[in-house]
Amino acid sequence: MRKTAFIGHRRIHQNNLVEELILTIERQIQSGCTHFIVGSHGEFDRLALSACRTLRKQYPQLVIEVVITSLREVNTDNFGQRYDDIETVLYEIEEVHYKRRITVSNQKMIDECDTLICYVDEGTYQSGAKTALRYAQRKGLQIFNLWTDSAKN
């Protein structure tokens, strides 16, 4: 079964991202992907989850998992959205320092997938999203980076 993960910056600086994200996800669905894994900490995660939920109305076979990094997120995300209609996953990260839990969870998401849809400025000096992107590149995932340089403007 094909799986796609989403990784992105906490803040979004691009106006046309929703449309591009939905088109990219839909292309994945048309190529046989029915399983999507989303994080729970940033604006891109929230946008990806919303896009997957929207597309599930048209493609009811979609499986959507949200990766949480603490038990307080089991029912709602950091933005107050409920998880009643989707599965949540908490990887075994109890022993990981709390500041590294997102990084480790991102790596575990990538390990389960063959495709990554991301929103990552590769020109940034350092970020968790960029670290995850580099990890996905080393693992050989197919990558669709939706970042454009116009996002900085």
CORURJO-V896038 format. One record per backbone hydrogen bond with DSSP energy under -0.5 kcal/mol. NH is the residue of the N-H (numbers start at 1). CO is the residue of the C=O. E is the energy in kcal/mol with one decimal. If there is no record, write none. Layout:
NH & CO & E
NH & CO & E
This chain:
4 & 35 & -2.3
5 & 115 & -2.3
6 & 37 & -1.5
7 & 117 & -1.5
9 & 119 & -1.7
17 & 14 & -0.7
20 & 16 & -1.5
21 & 17 & -2.9
22 & 18 & -2.5
23 & 19 & -2.3
24 & 20 & -2.2
25 & 21 & -2.6
26 & 22 & -2.6
27 & 23 & -2.0
28 & 24 & -1.6
29 & 25 & -2.3
30 & 26 & -2.5
31 & 27 & -1.2
32 & 29 & -1.8
33 & 28 & -2.6
34 & 2 & -0.9
35 & 2 & -0.8
36 & 63 & -2.8
37 & 4 & -2.7
38 & 65 & -2.8
43 & 10 & -3.1
44 & 9 & -1.2
46 & 42 & -2.2
47 & 43 & -2.4
48 & 44 & -2.9
49 & 45 & -2.6
50 & 46 & -2.2
51 & 47 & -2.4
52 & 48 & -2.4
53 & 49 & -2.5
54 & 50 & -2.3
55 & 51 & -2.4
56 & 52 & -1.8
57 & 53 & -0.7
57 & 54 & -1.0
58 & 54 & -0.5
58 & 55 & -0.7
59 & 55 & -2.4
62 & 59 & -1.9
63 & 34 & -3.3
64 & 62 & -0.5
65 & 36 & -2.7
66 & 87 & -2.5
67 & 38 & -3.2
67 & 65 & -0.5
68 & 66 & -0.6
68 & 89 & -3.0
73 & 70 & -1.7
74 & 71 & -1.5
77 & 81 & -2.1
78 & 40 & -0.8
80 & 77 & -1.7
83 & 75 & -2.4
86 & 83 & -1.1
87 & 64 & -1.9
89 & 66 & -2.7
91 & 89 & -0.5
93 & 91 & -1.8
96 & 93 & -1.6
100 & 97 & -2.4
101 & 97 & -0.6
101 & 98 & -0.6
104 & 100 & -2.6
105 & 101 & -2.5
106 & 102 & -2.7
107 & 103 & -2.0
108 & 104 & -2.2
109 & 105 & -2.4
110 & 106 & -2.4
111 & 107 & -2.3
112 & 108 & -1.0
112 & 109 & -0.8
113 & 109 & -0.6
113 & 110 & -1.1
114 & 3 & -2.0
115 & 3 & -1.3
116 & 142 & -2.9
117 & 5 & -2.8
118 & 116 & -0.5
118 & 144 & -2.8
119 & 7 & -1.7
122 & 120 & -1.0
124 & 121 & -1.5
131 & 127 & -2.1
132 & 128 & -2.2
133 & 129 & -2.4
134 & 130 & -2.5
135 & 131 & -2.0
136 & 132 & -2.5
137 & 133 & -2.4
138 & 134 & -2.3
139 & 135 & -1.8
140 & 136 & -0.7
140 & 137 & -0.9
141 & 136 & -2.1
142 & 114 & -2.4
144 & 116 & -2.7
145 & 143 & -0.5
146 & 118 & -3.5
146 & 144 & -0.7
151 & 148 & -2.2
152 & 149 & -1.4
153 & 150 & -1.0
